[in-house]
Amino acid sequence: MRKFLTAEWRDLIMANYEVSPELLASRVPEGTELDLHEGRCFVSLVGFMFLDTRVLEFLVPFHVNFEEVNLRFYVVRETEGEIRRGVVFVKEIVPRAAIALIARRLYGEPYERWRMSHFRDALHVRYSWEKGECRNTISVESGANLGVPGEGSHEEFIIEHYWGYTKRGGGRTDEYKVEHPKWELFAAERPHIDVDFGCTYGPEFAFLREEKPYSVVLAKGSVIAVYKGKSLNL
């Protein structure tokens, strides 16, 4: 498989909410099923930095370093005896129009361009994104290094998915591989989540604004590679 995009994903804040599987049923791509952890279904609000971004090994001027915030959920697919655990995106938000356009056209991913900013120092990590009157912020303080999460843990479930699945029209599902080493986690202390989920992600997610996350994790991140996708033969 050919690498389409390489980059570093850094300082990933992941706020994870337990939801009813029925909330996501209509969004599950054909050929996959919801991936549960200990019987629980999760959506994750994820903010992070794209750094040193290269498309087909080329740097694109003004599109090298930028923020992304997405809302995602988890699916699993069994193929030829292999279990592929992946993510499906409800929406991905970036500050660059060209990035959103390329991702929508080539991958069919639900990207949008919003105004975005971030802040990082030795203690704090913060991401903000806004469009019109819809303004959102997520932040944490970075605590102790927790290392790589244990096998079978909730934290491992959240961060260790290496496939992406996209629901396309006419029952089509696209699949692509994401490659990265296992990530170290840091304690995510004093999380602050001020997000209008209904305005940003649709009315069916509005209730999350009043919900307390099941967990919030902070991942150091790493170099990553996204491979060219393909349509599944279903």
N, C-alpha and C positions, 0 to 999 in steps of 0.2 A: 504494500500500500504506500502511496505517495503522501508525504507530509504537505499539507496545504498551508498551515499556519504554525509558526513557533513563537513563543513569547515566554515571559515570566508572569505567573500569577502570584501576587504578594498581598499579605495582610488581609486575609479573607475573614470577614465577619459573617457568621452564619447563624441566623435566628430561626429556630425550628419549631413548628407548630403542629400539634396533633390535630388531625381533621378526620371527618367521616369519609370513607372511600367513595361514597355516593357523590361527594362534591367534585371528584375528579373523573368519574366514570366516563363521561362523554369526551374527555380529553385524552384518554389512553390510546396511543397509536395501535393500529391493528397489528397483530403478531406479538404484542407484548402484554403484560399484565402488571397491575400494581405490585410493587415490591414493598412488603411490610417488614417491620422489625418487631419481633415479639408480639405480633398481632396488631401493631400500631401503624397507622398511615400518617405520613408527614409531608408537609410542604416546607420549603426553606427559603427565607429571604437572605440573599447573599450579596454582599458588597465587597469589591476587591479592586486591585490595581492591575491593569495590563501594562507591562513594561517590555521594552526592546522588541516590539511586535514586528514580525516579518511575515509577509505573504509570499509564498513560493521563494523564500530566502531573501526577498527584497524588502528593504525598509521603505515605507510609504511616508513621504514628508508630512509632518503635522499629525500623523496617525500612529506614532510609535509608543507613546506613553499616555494612558487615559484611564478613566474610571469605568467600571461596569457595575450595575446592580441588577439582579434578576430574581424572579420568583420561580421556583422549580419544584418538581415532585419526582418520585422514584418509581422506576419500572424494571422488570426483569424479562429476559427472553432466553429460551433454551433452543439451541441450534446445534445439531450434530454432536450431541452429548456435552456441549459447553454451555455453562450458565453465564450470560452476559447481563450484568447489572448496570443500569443506565439511568439517565435523567431526561426529563421532558420539561421544557420551559413554557411557563405561562406567558411571560414577557421578559425581554432583556433590554435594558436601557443603557445607552452610551451617549457621550457628548458630541460625537462626530457623525455627520450625515452620511459620509461615504462608507463608513463601517456598517451602519445600519442597512444601507442599500445593498452592499455586497452580500451581507449575511442573509437578507431576505431573498435575494435572487438566486444565490448559489445553494443555500442550505434550506430555504423556506422557513428560517427561524423568525420568531416574532420580535424583531428588533425595532426599537424606536429611539429617536434622538431627543434628549432632554438636556437642559442646562444642568451641569454637574460640577461638584467640587469635592475636595478631600482635604484632610489634615492628618499628619502623622508626626509624632515626636517620640521620645523614649518611652512614654507612658500611654499616650492616647492614640486611638485610631477612629476616624470619623468619615462618613460619606454622606453627602447631601445631593438631592436631585429635585428639580422643580420644572413645572410647565404651567404657565398661567397662574392660577390661584392654588394649584396643587403643589405643596411643598413638603418634602420628606427628609428625615435625618435618621441615621443609625450610627451609634458610637459605643465604644467600650474602652475600658482601661486594660492594658496588657499586664497580666500577672505572671505567676511562676510558670516556667517551662514544664509542661506536662508530658513531653515526649510524644512518641507515636502511640496512638490509642491501641488498646488491647484487642486481640482477635475476638470478634463477636460482640463487641461493645456497641452501644448506641452511637458513640462518636465515630467509630470506624465505619458504621453503616452510613453515616451522613457524608463522610469525606471520600470513601473509597468506592466510587462509581466511575467506570472508565469507558462508558459508551454514551452516545447521545442519540435520541430518537425524536423524529419529527413527524407529526401527523399531517399528511398532505391530502389534497382532494381526491375523491374517487377511491377511497380505501387504501391509498398508497402510503407506505411508511418508509422513510429514509433513515439510514443508520450510519453513524460515523464513530471513529475511535478517538479517544483522548488519552494521551500517555503522560504519566508523571510518576515520580517516586512517591513513596508514602510520606505524608506530611506530619511534621511536629505540631502539636497544639500548645497554646498558652492559655492560662486561665483568663476567661473573659469577665472581668470584674466591672461592676456598676454599669451594666448595659442600659442604654437609653435608646428607645425605639419610638420615634414620633412619625408614624407613617399612615397616610390616608389610603388604606388598602382598596377601598371601594373606588375612589377616584383614579387610582393608579392601575389597578389590576382587574376591575370590574365589580359590579354590585354583589356577586356571589362570594367575594372575598372580604366584603366590608366588615364582617363580624370580627376579623382578626385584629382590628384596631383596638378592641377592648380585651383581647385575649392575652394572657401571659404566655410567653413561649415555653415550650416543654424544656428547651435548652438553648443556650447561646454558646457558640464555640468560636475561638479565634485561631486560625491556622496560619503558620508562617508562609506556606506556599513554596513554589519551586519553578524551575523551567518546565514548560509543558509543550506538547505537540498535538495538533489536531490534524487528523488524516482526512484525505478526500473521502466524501461519503458515497453511498450507493443506495439504490432502492432495493427493498427486500422482495424476494420472489415468494409471494404468499399464495 
